Amino acid sequence: MDDENTIFVGSKETMSYVMALMTQFSSGSEEAVIKARGRAISKAVDIAEIAKNRFLDDAEITDILTETEQLENDEGDGTTNVSSIEITVKKH
């Protein structure tokens, strides 16, 4: 999956990301990936569920991938483990 079909979840409002997902599908994409790390994981799940249940009758969540990434901490003297999620949504 290339980055143009990927929505990276951050600090914006949930509905901003839902609209980004809707825009992906209205521009002809059949598949999009929602990616988030840390505290944004619950927002990513909300985005997928809101889009699927309210706006996209013909969409389904086809894959959910979770993992732990090691990131260098702010002091640069070690690493921190951060959970991440990728949710694949396909439109039929």
PDB file of N, CA, C and O in Angstrom, chain B, residues numbered from 101:
ATOM      1  N   MET B 101       0.867  -1.184   0.000  1.00  0.00           N
ATOM      2  CA  MET B 101       0.000   0.000   0.000  1.00  0.00           C
ATOM      3  C   MET B 101       0.902   1.232   0.000  1.00  0.00           C
ATOM      4  O   MET B 101       1.834   1.334   0.797  1.00  0.00           O
ATOM      5  N   ASP B 102       0.613   2.156  -0.897  1.00  0.00           N
ATOM      6  CA  ASP B 102       1.418   3.373  -0.950  1.00  0.00           C
ATOM      7  C   ASP B 102       0.837   4.442  -0.028  1.00  0.00           C
ATOM      8  O   ASP B 102      -0.310   4.345   0.409  1.00  0.00           O
ATOM      9  N   ASP B 103       1.647   5.464   0.263  1.00  0.00           N
ATOM     10  CA  ASP B 103       1.251   6.496   1.218  1.00  0.00           C
ATOM     11  C   ASP B 103       0.077   7.344   0.750  1.00  0.00           C
ATOM     12  O   ASP B 103      -0.588   7.967   1.578  1.00  0.00           O
ATOM     13  N   GLU B 104      -0.198   7.387  -0.551  1.00  0.00           N
ATOM     14  CA  GLU B 104      -1.309   8.231  -0.997  1.00  0.00           C
ATOM     15  C   GLU B 104      -2.662   7.648  -0.585  1.00  0.00           C
ATOM     16  O   GLU B 104      -3.652   8.378  -0.543  1.00  0.00           O
ATOM     17  N   ASN B 105      -2.724   6.366  -0.285  1.00  0.00           N
ATOM     18  CA  ASN B 105      -3.953   5.741   0.202  1.00  0.00           C
ATOM     19  C   ASN B 105      -3.929   5.539   1.704  1.00  0.00           C
ATOM     20  O   ASN B 105      -4.735   4.777   2.238  1.00  0.00           O
ATOM     21  N   THR B 106      -3.016   6.210   2.396  1.00  0.00           N
ATOM     22  CA  THR B 106      -2.846   6.050   3.831  1.00  0.00           C
ATOM     23  C   THR B 106      -3.239   7.332   4.549  1.00  0.00           C
ATOM     24  O   THR B 106      -2.871   8.433   4.137  1.00  0.00           O
ATOM     25  N   ILE B 107      -3.986   7.169   5.618  1.00  0.00           N
ATOM     26  CA  ILE B 107      -4.377   8.297   6.458  1.00  0.00           C
ATOM     27  C   ILE B 107      -3.643   8.134   7.782  1.00  0.00           C
ATOM     28  O   ILE B 107      -3.852   7.156   8.500  1.00  0.00           O
ATOM     29  N   PHE B 108      -2.784   9.094   8.101  1.00  0.00           N
ATOM     30  CA  PHE B 108      -2.024   9.065   9.342  1.00  0.00           C
ATOM     31  C   PHE B 108      -2.788   9.864  10.390  1.00  0.00           C
ATOM     32  O   PHE B 108      -3.030  11.058  10.209  1.00  0.00           O
ATOM     33  N   VAL B 109      -3.163   9.219  11.473  1.00  0.00           N
ATOM     34  CA  VAL B 109      -3.990   9.849  12.503  1.00  0.00           C
ATOM     35  C   VAL B 109      -3.099  10.600  13.486  1.00  0.00           C
ATOM     36  O   VAL B 109      -2.098  10.081  13.979  1.00  0.00           O
ATOM     37  N   GLY B 110      -3.499  11.840  13.750  1.00  0.00           N
ATOM     38  CA  GLY B 110      -2.764  12.678  14.695  1.00  0.00           C
ATOM     39  C   GLY B 110      -3.716  13.387  15.635  1.00  0.00           C
ATOM     40  O   GLY B 110      -4.577  12.759  16.252  1.00  0.00           O
ATOM     41  N   SER B 111      -3.560  14.700  15.746  1.00  0.00           N
ATOM     42  CA  SER B 111      -4.304  15.465  16.755  1.00  0.00           C
ATOM     43  C   SER B 111      -5.535  16.196  16.229  1.00  0.00           C
ATOM     44  O   SER B 111      -6.200  16.898  16.991  1.00  0.00           O
ATOM     45  N   LYS B 112      -5.852  16.045  14.944  1.00  0.00           N
ATOM     46  CA  LYS B 112      -7.048  16.705  14.412  1.00  0.00           C
ATOM     47  C   LYS B 112      -8.309  16.051  14.961  1.00  0.00           C
ATOM     48  O   LYS B 112      -8.258  14.994  15.589  1.00  0.00           O
ATOM     49  N   GLU B 113      -9.431  16.697  14.711  1.00  0.00           N
ATOM     50  CA  GLU B 113     -10.714  16.132  15.115  1.00  0.00           C
ATOM     51  C   GLU B 113     -10.999  14.844  14.352  1.00  0.00           C
ATOM     52  O   GLU B 113     -10.582  14.692  13.204  1.00  0.00           O
ATOM     53  N   THR B 114     -11.701  13.930  14.984  1.00  0.00           N
ATOM     54  CA  THR B 114     -12.020  12.632  14.380  1.00  0.00           C
ATOM     55  C   THR B 114     -12.704  12.783  13.031  1.00  0.00           C
ATOM     56  O   THR B 114     -12.364  12.071  12.087  1.00  0.00           O
ATOM     57  N   MET B 115     -13.658  13.693  12.923  1.00  0.00           N
ATOM     58  CA  MET B 115     -14.416  13.841  11.677  1.00  0.00           C
ATOM     59  C   MET B 115     -13.547  14.354  10.525  1.00  0.00           C
ATOM     60  O   MET B 115     -13.878  14.124   9.362  1.00  0.00           O
ATOM     61  N   SER B 116     -12.456  15.037  10.823  1.00  0.00           N
ATOM     62  CA  SER B 116     -11.526  15.456   9.764  1.00  0.00           C
ATOM     63  C   SER B 116     -10.928  14.237   9.081  1.00  0.00           C
ATOM     64  O   SER B 116     -10.767  14.213   7.861  1.00  0.00           O
ATOM     65  N   TYR B 117     -10.604  13.236   9.869  1.00  0.00           N
ATOM     66  CA  TYR B 117     -10.039  12.006   9.307  1.00  0.00           C
ATOM     67  C   TYR B 117     -11.102  11.170   8.596  1.00  0.00           C
ATOM     68  O   TYR B 117     -10.821  10.526   7.585  1.00  0.00           O
ATOM     69  N   VAL B 118     -12.325  11.185   9.131  1.00  0.00           N
ATOM     70  CA  VAL B 118     -13.425  10.488   8.448  1.00  0.00           C
ATOM     71  C   VAL B 118     -13.632  11.105   7.067  1.00  0.00           C
ATOM     72  O   VAL B 118     -13.812  10.385   6.084  1.00  0.00           O
ATOM     73  N   MET B 119     -13.608  12.430   6.992  1.00  0.00           N
ATOM     74  CA  MET B 119     -13.771  13.105   5.704  1.00  0.00           C
ATOM     75  C   MET B 119     -12.594  12.796   4.772  1.00  0.00           C
ATOM     76  O   MET B 119     -12.788  12.663   3.563  1.00  0.00           O
ATOM     77  N   ALA B 120     -11.392  12.682   5.311  1.00  0.00           N
ATOM     78  CA  ALA B 120     -10.237  12.305   4.486  1.00  0.00           C
ATOM     79  C   ALA B 120     -10.421  10.903   3.920  1.00  0.00           C
ATOM     80  O   ALA B 120     -10.072  10.646   2.768  1.00  0.00           O
ATOM     81  N   LEU B 121     -10.959  10.009   4.716  1.00  0.00           N
ATOM     82  CA  LEU B 121     -11.237   8.646   4.250  1.00  0.00           C
ATOM     83  C   LEU B 121     -12.308   8.655   3.168  1.00  0.00           C
ATOM     84  O   LEU B 121     -12.182   7.958   2.161  1.00  0.00           O
ATOM     85  N   MET B 122     -13.346   9.430   3.368  1.00  0.00           N
ATOM     86  CA  MET B 122     -14.419   9.551   2.369  1.00  0.00           C
ATOM     87  C   MET B 122     -13.865  10.121   1.062  1.00  0.00           C
ATOM     88  O   MET B 122     -14.246   9.679  -0.022  1.00  0.00           O
ATOM     89  N   THR B 123     -12.976  11.093   1.165  1.00  0.00           N
ATOM     90  CA  THR B 123     -12.356  11.694  -0.021  1.00  0.00           C
ATOM     91  C   THR B 123     -11.530  10.661  -0.777  1.00  0.00           C
ATOM     92  O   THR B 123     -11.530  10.639  -2.008  1.00  0.00           O
ATOM     93  N   GLN B 124     -10.822   9.803  -0.035  1.00  0.00           N
ATOM     94  CA  GLN B 124     -10.051   8.735  -0.682  1.00  0.00           C
ATOM     95  C   GLN B 124     -10.954   7.866  -1.549  1.00  0.00           C
ATOM     96  O   GLN B 124     -10.629   7.573  -2.700  1.00  0.00           O
ATOM     97  N   PHE B 125     -12.074   7.465  -0.997  1.00  0.00           N
ATOM     98  CA  PHE B 125     -12.973   6.583  -1.736  1.00  0.00           C
ATOM     99  C   PHE B 125     -13.685   7.311  -2.868  1.00  0.00           C
ATOM    100  O   PHE B 125     -13.916   6.723  -3.925  1.00  0.00           O
ATOM    101  N   SER B 126     -14.034   8.570  -2.672  1.00  0.00           N
ATOM    102  CA  SER B 126     -14.720   9.298  -3.737  1.00  0.00           C
ATOM    103  C   SER B 126     -13.780   9.630  -4.903  1.00  0.00           C
ATOM    104  O   SER B 126     -14.237   9.917  -6.009  1.00  0.00           O
ATOM    105  N   SER B 127     -12.460   9.589  -4.651  1.00  0.00           N
ATOM    106  CA  SER B 127     -11.504   9.845  -5.733  1.00  0.00           C
ATOM    107  C   SER B 127     -11.157   8.573  -6.511  1.00  0.00           C
ATOM    108  O   SER B 127     -10.286   8.588  -7.381  1.00  0.00           O
ATOM    109  N   GLY B 128     -11.840   7.480  -6.194  1.00  0.00           N
ATOM    110  CA  GLY B 128     -11.661   6.261  -6.972  1.00  0.00           C
ATOM    111  C   GLY B 128     -10.908   5.135  -6.289  1.00  0.00           C
ATOM    112  O   GLY B 128     -10.814   4.039  -6.843  1.00  0.00           O
ATOM    113  N   SER B 129     -10.373   5.371  -5.110  1.00  0.00           N
ATOM    114  CA  SER B 129      -9.661   4.305  -4.403  1.00  0.00           C
ATOM    115  C   SER B 129     -10.647   3.240  -3.932  1.00  0.00           C
ATOM    116  O   SER B 129     -11.769   3.545  -3.526  1.00  0.00           O
ATOM    117  N   GLU B 130     -10.209   1.999  -3.995  1.00  0.00           N
ATOM    118  CA  GLU B 130     -11.036   0.904  -3.484  1.00  0.00           C
ATOM    119  C   GLU B 130     -10.585   0.469  -2.103  1.00  0.00           C
ATOM    120  O   GLU B 130     -11.266  -0.311  -1.438  1.00  0.00           O
ATOM    121  N   GLU B 131      -9.419   0.982  -1.667  1.00  0.00           N
ATOM    122  CA  GLU B 131      -8.851   0.571  -0.398  1.00  0.00           C
ATOM    123  C   GLU B 131      -8.100   1.734   0.223  1.00  0.00           C
ATOM    124  O   GLU B 131      -7.457   2.513  -0.481  1.00  0.00           O
ATOM    125  N   ALA B 132      -8.183   1.853   1.543  1.00  0.00           N
ATOM    126  CA  ALA B 132      -7.437   2.876   2.272  1.00  0.00           C
ATOM    127  C   ALA B 132      -6.955   2.274   3.587  1.00  0.00           C
ATOM    128  O   ALA B 132      -7.569   1.353   4.127  1.00  0.00           O
ATOM    129  N   VAL B 133      -5.850   2.809   4.091  1.00  0.00           N
ATOM    130  CA  VAL B 133      -5.284   2.335   5.352  1.00  0.00           C
ATOM    131  C   VAL B 133      -5.254   3.493   6.340  1.00  0.00           C
ATOM    132  O   VAL B 133      -4.802   4.592   6.018  1.00  0.00           O
ATOM    133  N   ILE B 134      -5.741   3.228   7.540  1.00  0.00           N
ATOM    134  CA  ILE B 134      -5.708   4.203   8.628  1.00  0.00           C
ATOM    135  C   ILE B 134      -4.580   3.762   9.559  1.00  0.00           C
ATOM    136  O   ILE B 134      -4.597   2.640  10.066  1.00  0.00           O
ATOM    137  N   LYS B 135      -3.598   4.643   9.787  1.00  0.00           N
ATOM    138  CA  LYS B 135      -2.460   4.300  10.644  1.00  0.00           C
ATOM    139  C   LYS B 135      -2.419   5.240  11.839  1.00  0.00           C
ATOM    140  O   LYS B 135      -2.658   6.441  11.715  1.00  0.00           O
ATOM    141  N   ALA B 136      -2.111   4.670  13.002  1.00  0.00           N
ATOM    142  CA  ALA B 136      -1.997   5.480  14.218  1.00  0.00           C
ATOM    143  C   ALA B 136      -1.017   4.830  15.178  1.00  0.00           C
ATOM    144  O   ALA B 136      -0.741   3.632  15.105  1.00  0.00           O
ATOM    145  N   ARG B 137      -0.494   5.664  16.089  1.00  0.00           N
ATOM    146  CA  ARG B 137       0.403   5.178  17.136  1.00  0.00           C
ATOM    147  C   ARG B 137      -0.062   5.703  18.487  1.00  0.00           C
ATOM    148  O   ARG B 137      -0.697   6.753  18.578  1.00  0.00           O
ATOM    149  N   GLY B 138       0.263   4.963  19.521  1.00  0.00           N
ATOM    150  CA  GLY B 138       0.047   5.418  20.889  1.00  0.00           C
ATOM    151  C   GLY B 138      -1.393   5.766  21.191  1.00  0.00           C
ATOM    152  O   GLY B 138      -2.307   4.983  20.931  1.00  0.00           O
ATOM    153  N   ARG B 139      -1.584   6.950  21.744  1.00  0.00           N
ATOM    154  CA  ARG B 139      -2.915   7.388  22.179  1.00  0.00           C
ATOM    155  C   ARG B 139      -3.896   7.596  21.032  1.00  0.00           C
ATOM    156  O   ARG B 139      -5.106   7.640  21.254  1.00  0.00           O
ATOM    157  N   ALA B 140      -3.389   7.722  19.817  1.00  0.00           N
ATOM    158  CA  ALA B 140      -4.262   7.936  18.652  1.00  0.00           C
ATOM    159  C   ALA B 140      -4.906   6.637  18.157  1.00  0.00           C
ATOM    160  O   ALA B 140      -5.743   6.671  17.255  1.00  0.00           O
ATOM    161  N   ILE B 141      -4.527   5.502  18.734  1.00  0.00           N
ATOM    162  CA  ILE B 141      -5.077   4.218  18.280  1.00  0.00           C
ATOM    163  C   ILE B 141      -6.590   4.174  18.437  1.00  0.00           C
ATOM    164  O   ILE B 141      -7.288   3.727  17.526  1.00  0.00           O
ATOM    165  N   SER B 142      -7.107   4.625  19.564  1.00  0.00           N
ATOM    166  CA  SER B 142      -8.562   4.585  19.758  1.00  0.00           C
ATOM    167  C   SER B 142      -9.276   5.498  18.763  1.00  0.00           C
ATOM    168  O   SER B 142     -10.388   5.194  18.332  1.00  0.00           O
ATOM    169  N   LYS B 143      -8.649   6.606  18.399  1.00  0.00           N
ATOM    170  CA  LYS B 143      -9.233   7.498  17.404  1.00  0.00           C
ATOM    171  C   LYS B 143      -9.272   6.819  16.031  1.00  0.00           C
ATOM    172  O   LYS B 143     -10.237   6.986  15.285  1.00  0.00           O
ATOM    173  N   ALA B 144      -8.229   6.055  15.697  1.00  0.00           N
ATOM    174  CA  ALA B 144      -8.198   5.332  14.421  1.00  0.00           C
ATOM    175  C   ALA B 144      -9.346   4.326  14.341  1.00  0.00           C
ATOM    176  O   ALA B 144      -9.990   4.195  13.300  1.00  0.00           O
ATOM    177  N   VAL B 145      -9.598   3.624  15.431  1.00  0.00           N
ATOM    178  CA  VAL B 145     -10.717   2.672  15.472  1.00  0.00           C
ATOM    179  C   VAL B 145     -12.035   3.416  15.297  1.00  0.00           C
ATOM    180  O   VAL B 145     -12.906   2.963  14.555  1.00  0.00           O
ATOM    181  N   ASP B 146     -12.189   4.544  15.968  1.00  0.00           N
ATOM    182  CA  ASP B 146     -13.406   5.355  15.830  1.00  0.00           C
ATOM    183  C   ASP B 146     -13.604   5.805  14.386  1.00  0.00           C
ATOM    184  O   ASP B 146     -14.720   5.756  13.869  1.00  0.00           O
ATOM    185  N   ILE B 147     -12.539   6.240  13.738  1.00  0.00           N
ATOM    186  CA  ILE B 147     -12.615   6.707  12.347  1.00  0.00           C
ATOM    187  C   ILE B 147     -13.131   5.596  11.440  1.00  0.00           C
ATOM    188  O   ILE B 147     -14.038   5.814  10.636  1.00  0.00           O
ATOM    189  N   ALA B 148     -12.553   4.411  11.570  1.00  0.00           N
ATOM    190  CA  ALA B 148     -12.965   3.278  10.735  1.00  0.00           C
ATOM    191  C   ALA B 148     -14.426   2.917  10.989  1.00  0.00           C
ATOM    192  O   ALA B 148     -15.176   2.678  10.043  1.00  0.00           O
ATOM    193  N   GLU B 149     -14.831   2.876  12.239  1.00  0.00           N
ATOM    194  CA  GLU B 149     -16.201   2.483  12.574  1.00  0.00           C
ATOM    195  C   GLU B 149     -17.222   3.549  12.153  1.00  0.00           C
ATOM    196  O   GLU B 149     -18.290   3.209  11.645  1.00  0.00           O
ATOM    197  N   ILE B 150     -16.910   4.814  12.356  1.00  0.00           N
ATOM    198  CA  ILE B 150     -17.824   5.886  11.942  1.00  0.00           C
ATOM    199  C   ILE B 150     -18.015   5.861  10.430  1.00  0.00           C
ATOM    200  O   ILE B 150     -19.141   5.928   9.938  1.00  0.00           O
ATOM    201  N   ALA B 151     -16.906   5.763   9.696  1.00  0.00           N
ATOM    202  CA  ALA B 151     -16.996   5.740   8.234  1.00  0.00           C
ATOM    203  C   ALA B 151     -17.808   4.534   7.760  1.00  0.00           C
ATOM    204  O   ALA B 151     -18.674   4.663   6.894  1.00  0.00           O
ATOM    205  N   LYS B 152     -17.530   3.384   8.321  1.00  0.00           N
ATOM    206  CA  LYS B 152     -18.198   2.150   7.894  1.00  0.00           C
ATOM    207  C   LYS B 152     -19.685   2.164   8.247  1.00  0.00           C
ATOM    208  O   LYS B 152     -20.515   1.772   7.426  1.00  0.00           O
ATOM    209  N   ASN B 153     -20.026   2.601   9.433  1.00  0.00           N
ATOM    210  CA  ASN B 153     -21.413   2.514   9.901  1.00  0.00           C
ATOM    211  C   ASN B 153     -22.299   3.669   9.469  1.00  0.00           C
ATOM    212  O   ASN B 153     -23.506   3.487   9.311  1.00  0.00           O
ATOM    213  N   ARG B 154     -21.730   4.856   9.272  1.00  0.00           N
ATOM    214  CA  ARG B 154     -22.554   6.025   8.948  1.00  0.00           C
ATOM    215  C   ARG B 154     -22.509   6.435   7.483  1.00  0.00           C
ATOM    216  O   ARG B 154     -23.507   6.910   6.942  1.00  0.00           O
ATOM    217  N   PHE B 155     -21.354   6.254   6.833  1.00  0.00           N
ATOM    218  CA  PHE B 155     -21.176   6.854   5.512  1.00  0.00           C
ATOM    219  C   PHE B 155     -20.937   5.864   4.385  1.00  0.00           C
ATOM    220  O   PHE B 155     -21.265   6.160   3.236  1.00  0.00           O
ATOM    221  N   LEU B 156     -20.388   4.723   4.670  1.00  0.00           N
ATOM    222  CA  LEU B 156     -20.012   3.782   3.619  1.00  0.00           C
ATOM    223  C   LEU B 156     -20.734   2.452   3.829  1.00  0.00           C
ATOM    224  O   LEU B 156     -20.245   1.578   4.544  1.00  0.00           O
ATOM    225  N   ASP B 157     -21.876   2.312   3.215  1.00  0.00           N
ATOM    226  CA  ASP B 157     -22.651   1.078   3.372  1.00  0.00           C
ATOM    227  C   ASP B 157     -21.945  -0.122   2.771  1.00  0.00           C
ATOM    228  O   ASP B 157     -22.133  -1.250   3.227  1.00  0.00           O
ATOM    229  N   ASP B 158     -21.135   0.112   1.749  1.00  0.00           N
ATOM    230  CA  ASP B 158     -20.492  -0.995   1.036  1.00  0.00           C
ATOM    231  C   ASP B 158     -19.017  -1.168   1.406  1.00  0.00           C
ATOM    232  O   ASP B 158     -18.244  -1.728   0.628  1.00  0.00           O
ATOM    233  N   ALA B 159     -18.629  -0.695   2.580  1.00  0.00           N
ATOM    234  CA  ALA B 159     -17.241  -0.815   3.011  1.00  0.00           C
ATOM    235  C   ALA B 159     -17.123  -1.827   4.144  1.00  0.00           C
ATOM    236  O   ALA B 159     -18.059  -2.053   4.911  1.00  0.00           O
ATOM    237  N   GLU B 160     -15.936  -2.429   4.220  1.00  0.00           N
ATOM    238  CA  GLU B 160     -15.673  -3.337   5.327  1.00  0.00           C
ATOM    239  C   GLU B 160     -14.220  -3.200   5.764  1.00  0.00           C
ATOM    240  O   GLU B 160     -13.350  -2.822   4.980  1.00  0.00           O
ATOM    241  N   ILE B 161     -13.983  -3.510   7.012  1.00  0.00           N
ATOM    242  CA  ILE B 161     -12.632  -3.539   7.542  1.00  0.00           C
ATOM    243  C   ILE B 161     -12.081  -4.924   7.216  1.00  0.00           C
ATOM    244  O   ILE B 161     -12.583  -5.937   7.702  1.00  0.00           O
ATOM    245  N   THR B 162     -11.042  -4.950   6.386  1.00  0.00           N
ATOM    246  CA  THR B 162     -10.542  -6.233   5.904  1.00  0.00           C
ATOM    247  C   THR B 162      -9.301  -6.716   6.640  1.00  0.00           C
ATOM    248  O   THR B 162      -8.998  -7.909   6.612  1.00  0.00           O
ATOM    249  N   ASP B 163      -8.579  -5.815   7.298  1.00  0.00           N
ATOM    250  CA  ASP B 163      -7.356  -6.234   7.973  1.00  0.00           C
ATOM    251  C   ASP B 163      -7.031  -5.255   9.084  1.00  0.00           C
ATOM    252  O   ASP B 163      -7.201  -4.045   8.934  1.00  0.00           O
ATOM    253  N   ILE B 164      -6.563  -5.790  10.196  1.00  0.00           N
ATOM    254  CA  ILE B 164      -6.087  -4.961  11.300  1.00  0.00           C
ATOM    255  C   ILE B 164      -4.734  -5.516  11.715  1.00  0.00           C
ATOM    256  O   ILE B 164      -4.617  -6.689  12.070  1.00  0.00           O
ATOM    257  N   LEU B 165      -3.715  -4.669  11.669  1.00  0.00           N
ATOM    258  CA  LEU B 165      -2.367  -5.071  12.017  1.00  0.00           C
ATOM    259  C   LEU B 165      -1.916  -4.246  13.209  1.00  0.00           C
ATOM    260  O   LEU B 165      -1.973  -3.017  13.178  1.00  0.00           O
ATOM    261  N   THR B 166      -1.472  -4.919  14.254  1.00  0.00           N
ATOM    262  CA  THR B 166      -0.925  -4.211  15.410  1.00  0.00           C
ATOM    263  C   THR B 166       0.529  -4.609  15.576  1.00  0.00           C
ATOM    264  O   THR B 166       0.927  -5.727  15.246  1.00  0.00           O
ATOM    265  N   GLU B 167       1.310  -3.678  16.090  1.00  0.00           N
ATOM    266  CA  GLU B 167       2.717  -3.975  16.364  1.00  0.00           C
ATOM    267  C   GLU B 167       3.262  -2.988  17.381  1.00  0.00           C
ATOM    268  O   GLU B 167       2.614  -1.999  17.725  1.00  0.00           O
ATOM    269  N   THR B 168       4.451  -3.276  17.848  1.00  0.00           N
ATOM    270  CA  THR B 168       5.154  -2.379  18.761  1.00  0.00           C
ATOM    271  C   THR B 168       6.396  -1.863  18.057  1.00  0.00           C
ATOM    272  O   THR B 168       7.220  -2.639  17.573  1.00  0.00           O
ATOM    273  N   GLU B 169       6.521  -0.552  18.006  1.00  0.00           N
ATOM    274  CA  GLU B 169       7.675   0.073  17.366  1.00  0.00           C
ATOM    275  C   GLU B 169       8.593   0.618  18.450  1.00  0.00           C
ATOM    276  O   GLU B 169       8.133   1.100  19.485  1.00  0.00           O
ATOM    277  N   GLN B 170       9.884   0.537  18.203  1.00  0.00           N
ATOM    278  CA  GLN B 170      10.845   1.128  19.125  1.00  0.00           C
ATOM    279  C   GLN B 170      11.288   2.469  18.566  1.00  0.00           C
ATOM    280  O   GLN B 170      11.833   2.549  17.465  1.00  0.00           O
ATOM    281  N   LEU B 171      11.049   3.516  19.335  1.00  0.00           N
ATOM    282  CA  LEU B 171      11.432   4.865  18.938  1.00  0.00           C
ATOM    283  C   LEU B 171      12.486   5.389  19.902  1.00  0.00           C
ATOM    284  O   LEU B 171      12.454   5.096  21.098  1.00  0.00           O
ATOM    285  N   GLU B 172      13.416   6.162  19.369  1.00  0.00           N
ATOM    286  CA  GLU B 172      14.422   6.775  20.230  1.00  0.00           C
ATOM    287  C   GLU B 172      13.740   7.828  21.085  1.00  0.00           C
ATOM    288  O   GLU B 172      12.941   8.620  20.585  1.00  0.00           O
ATOM    289  N   ASN B 173      14.056   7.838  22.382  1.00  0.00           N
ATOM    290  CA  ASN B 173      13.409   8.819  23.258  1.00  0.00           C
ATOM    291  C   ASN B 173      13.987  10.216  23.059  1.00  0.00           C
ATOM    292  O   ASN B 173      15.005  10.385  22.386  1.00  0.00           O
ATOM    293  N   ASP B 174      13.339  11.204  23.640  1.00  0.00           N
ATOM    294  CA  ASP B 174      13.713  12.603  23.425  1.00  0.00           C
ATOM    295  C   ASP B 174      15.148  12.918  23.849  1.00  0.00           C
ATOM    296  O   ASP B 174      15.803  13.766  23.243  1.00  0.00           O
ATOM    297  N   GLU B 175      15.635  12.238  24.888  1.00  0.00           N
ATOM    298  CA  GLU B 175      16.986  12.507  25.367  1.00  0.00           C
ATOM    299  C   GLU B 175      18.040  11.856  24.481  1.00  0.00           C
ATOM    300  O   GLU B 175      19.217  12.209  24.555  1.00  0.00           O
ATOM    301  N   GLY B 176      17.628  10.906  23.643  1.00  0.00           N
ATOM    302  CA  GLY B 176      18.552  10.237  22.741  1.00  0.00           C
ATOM    303  C   GLY B 176      19.395   9.173  23.403  1.00  0.00           C
ATOM    304  O   GLY B 176      20.353   8.683  22.805  1.00  0.00           O
ATOM    305  N   ASP B 177      19.056   8.802  24.641  1.00  0.00           N
ATOM    306  CA  ASP B 177      19.875   7.831  25.367  1.00  0.00           C
ATOM    307  C   ASP B 177      19.199   6.463  25.507  1.00  0.00           C
ATOM    308  O   ASP B 177      19.623   5.640  26.319  1.00  0.00           O
ATOM    309  N   GLY B 178      18.169   6.224  24.732  1.00  0.00           N
ATOM    310  CA  GLY B 178      17.484   4.938  24.808  1.00  0.00           C
ATOM    311  C   GLY B 178      16.289   4.895  23.893  1.00  0.00           C
ATOM    312  O   GLY B 178      16.064   5.807  23.096  1.00  0.00           O
ATOM    313  N   THR B 179      15.527   3.838  24.011  1.00  0.00           N
ATOM    314  CA  THR B 179      14.348   3.695  23.169  1.00  0.00           C
ATOM    315  C   THR B 179      13.099   3.535  24.026  1.00  0.00           C
ATOM    316  O   THR B 179      13.160   3.146  25.193  1.00  0.00           O
ATOM    317  N   THR B 180      11.972   3.848  23.408  1.00  0.00           N
ATOM    318  CA  THR B 180      10.662   3.697  24.025  1.00  0.00           C
ATOM    319  C   THR B 180       9.819   2.833  23.112  1.00  0.00           C
ATOM    320  O   THR B 180       9.850   2.991  21.892  1.00  0.00           O
ATOM    321  N   ASN B 181       9.066   1.920  23.700  1.00  0.00           N
ATOM    322  CA  ASN B 181       8.152   1.093  22.917  1.00  0.00           C
ATOM    323  C   ASN B 181       6.835   1.827  22.729  1.00  0.00           C
ATOM    324  O   ASN B 181       6.254   2.328  23.693  1.00  0.00           O
ATOM    325  N   VAL B 182       6.362   1.892  21.485  1.00  0.00           N
ATOM    326  CA  VAL B 182       5.096   2.549  21.165  1.00  0.00           C
ATOM    327  C   VAL B 182       4.255   1.594  20.328  1.00  0.00           C
ATOM    328  O   VAL B 182       4.720   1.059  19.322  1.00  0.00           O
ATOM    329  N   SER B 183       3.021   1.389  20.753  1.00  0.00           N
ATOM    330  CA  SER B 183       2.112   0.532  19.990  1.00  0.00           C
ATOM    331  C   SER B 183       1.621   1.266  18.760  1.00  0.00           C
ATOM    332  O   SER B 183       1.503   2.491  18.758  1.00  0.00           O
ATOM    333  N   SER B 184       1.334   0.500  17.705  1.00  0.00           N
ATOM    334  CA  SER B 184       0.780   1.104  16.494  1.00  0.00           C
ATOM    335  C   SER B 184      -0.266   0.172  15.903  1.00  0.00           C
ATOM    336  O   SER B 184      -0.299  -1.022  16.198  1.00  0.00           O
ATOM    337  N   ILE B 185      -1.121   0.748  15.057  1.00  0.00           N
ATOM    338  CA  ILE B 185      -2.186  -0.011  14.420  1.00  0.00           C
ATOM    339  C   ILE B 185      -2.324   0.441  12.978  1.00  0.00           C
ATOM    340  O   ILE B 185      -2.128   1.615  12.664  1.00  0.00           O
ATOM    341  N   GLU B 186      -2.664  -0.498  12.102  1.00  0.00           N
ATOM    342  CA  GLU B 186      -3.020  -0.213  10.707  1.00  0.00           C
ATOM    343  C   GLU B 186      -4.356  -0.890  10.455  1.00  0.00           C
ATOM    344  O   GLU B 186      -4.489  -2.101  10.626  1.00  0.00           O
ATOM    345  N   ILE B 187      -5.337  -0.108  10.050  1.00  0.00           N
ATOM    346  CA  ILE B 187      -6.666  -0.637   9.746  1.00  0.00           C
ATOM    347  C   ILE B 187      -6.915  -0.457   8.256  1.00  0.00           C
ATOM    348  O   ILE B 187      -6.897   0.665   7.751  1.00  0.00           O
ATOM    349  N   THR B 188      -7.145  -1.555   7.557  1.00  0.00           N
ATOM    350  CA  THR B 188      -7.404  -1.510   6.115  1.00  0.00           C
ATOM    351  C   THR B 188      -8.911  -1.535   5.903  1.00  0.00           C
ATOM    352  O   THR B 188      -9.610  -2.420   6.397  1.00  0.00           O
ATOM    353  N   VAL B 189      -9.399  -0.542   5.155  1.00  0.00           N
ATOM    354  CA  VAL B 189     -10.823  -0.451   4.826  1.00  0.00           C
ATOM    355  C   VAL B 189     -10.963  -0.596   3.317  1.00  0.00           C
ATOM    356  O   VAL B 189     -10.295   0.103   2.555  1.00  0.00           O
ATOM    357  N   LYS B 190     -11.827  -1.497   2.893  1.00  0.00           N
ATOM    358  CA  LYS B 190     -12.073  -1.710   1.451  1.00  0.00           C
ATOM    359  C   LYS B 190     -13.516  -1.379   1.140  1.00  0.00           C
ATOM    360  O   LYS B 190     -14.425  -1.653   1.923  1.00  0.00           O
ATOM    361  N   LYS B 191     -13.699  -0.784  -0.019  1.00  0.00           N
ATOM    362  CA  LYS B 191     -15.028  -0.454  -0.512  1.00  0.00           C
ATOM    363  C   LYS B 191     -15.343  -1.395  -1.681  1.00  0.00           C
ATOM    364  O   LYS B 191     -14.516  -1.594  -2.570  1.00  0.00           O
ATOM    365  N   HIS B 192     -16.530  -1.961  -1.666  1.00  0.00           N
ATOM    366  CA  HIS B 192     -16.918  -2.908  -2.723  1.00  0.00           C
ATOM    367  C   HIS B 192     -17.756  -2.253  -3.781  1.00  0.00           C
ATOM    368  O   HIS B 192     -18.164  -2.910  -4.739  1.00  0.00           O
TER     369      HIS B 192
END
